Amino acid sequence: MKFEEKLIYLRKKSLLSQEGLADKLNVTRQTVSKWELGQTKPDMDKLVEMSKLFNVSVDVLTNDNLSIEEEKEKVKQIKKNNNEGGRKFILYILIIIFIAALATLSYRIASSIKERNDALKEEIRKEKEKQEKKQQEIENEVKEQQEKVQKELEESENQKEKDNFNRNYEFWSGTQTSMIVSNIIDSAIANNKKSTEHLIEFIFDGTSYGTDANNIKTIKSSLKNFKGHEIQYYEISLDYDENGFVNKITIETR
């Protein structure tokens, strides 16, 4: 398509008369008529103005091998590509924003879950410590009760043992005859022979005979049944060790 044909086509498509186009390009109607008749060609300045006015390139106006429709299709394709590129760019931006938002949401959800899990673990730990402490207190209380009962049993056994041991001598304490004194001596000798835990020392008229059975036995030879025509009496007193057991028998002649 030649230049003059393109000019006529573009002018009519723009609903311009030759005079209207001449006014826009600041030329006479006759100049426009000569362009359309192919008698003359516009200079470059006017071609540039036409290009802007009709929204086509100068190459399309001057190159007979390029048609206006091809130019429009090319421009349309460029716009389409630009639009598609813009849409793709916007789509990419939206995808990036969506991924970022999803990542942020996932992070917040994960953080929230972690916080709840940590809080739950802490609560379980505290409850476990509380139960363990309570269990320990119960065990300590039971242990104390057991120890108390055991101690009471031991004390009861010790008291029973002490009472049984002392009863053999306390019954005869006080003023007694030589026969009773002899019986106490025999009982103490028997005790000192079979037990080393609770030995009994004998004091007779101020002299200690210790705890040896043979020494204590000699006291019996010094005992008398009568003092003249009267019965001979002896005063028996007891001493106790730190645990309450009789550990010394003192015999005084009256």
Buried (B, 14 or more C-beta within 10 A) or exposed (E): BEBBBBBBBBBEEEEBEBEBBBBBBEBEBEBBBBBBEEEEEBEEEBBEBBBEBBEBBEEBBBBEEBBBEEBEEEBEEEEEEEEEEEEEEEEEEEEEEEEEEEEEEEEEEEEEEEEEEEEEEEEEEEEEEEEEEEEEEEEEEEEEEEEEEEEEEEEEEEEEBBEEBBEBBBEBBEEBBBEBBBBBBEBBBEBBEEEEEBBBBBBBEEEEBBBBBEEBBEBBEEBEEEEEEEEBBBBBEBEEEEEEBBBBBBBBBE
